Amino acid sequence: MIVFDVIVHGEVKETIRPISQRLHAMLARVTEEARRLSLLYGTPVQVNRRIIY
């Protein structure tokens, strides 16, 4: 499973777990969440992906 960590000022603040593992759906969800979280934290956020086995 692929998950995305939201990093603000070097700290992992949240983890986004997409409902679907289809790449197109995943991209749309992560892009939407990154915009929302940028507004929430007031600064651009960095999104890193990682794989959970």
N, C-alpha and C positions, 0 to 999 in steps of 0.2 A: 504494500500500500504506500502511496506517495502522499506525504503531508508537507505543509509549508509552515516554516517558522517566521513570525513577524519580529524583526529586530529594530529596536529604537535605542539609539545611543549605546550600542554594543550589548544590550540585554535582550534576551528573548522574552517578549511580552505576551504573545499568544501563539497558538498553533491552529492553523486552518486545516481541517480535514474535509476534503471534497467528498460529496455524496457519491458522485460518479467518478470512475477512474478513466473515463474517456477524455482524451486530451483537449478537445474543443470545449467541452463543458467545464473542465478543470481551469482552463485559461480564463474563461468568462467569469467564473466564480472568484478566482484569486485576484483578478484585475479589479472587480467590484469591491471586494473586501479591502484591498490595498488603498483604494480611494477613500473608503469610509474610515479606515484606521488612520490615514494621514490627517483627515479632518479632526478625528478624535484626539490624537496626540499632538496636533499642531505643528508637526514636522514631517518631512518625507520619511517613509518607513522602508526598510530593506526586507525583501522576502527571499528566504533561502529554502530550497526544497531538500527533503531527505526521505529515505526509504525506510519503512518499518517492515521487518520480516515477520 
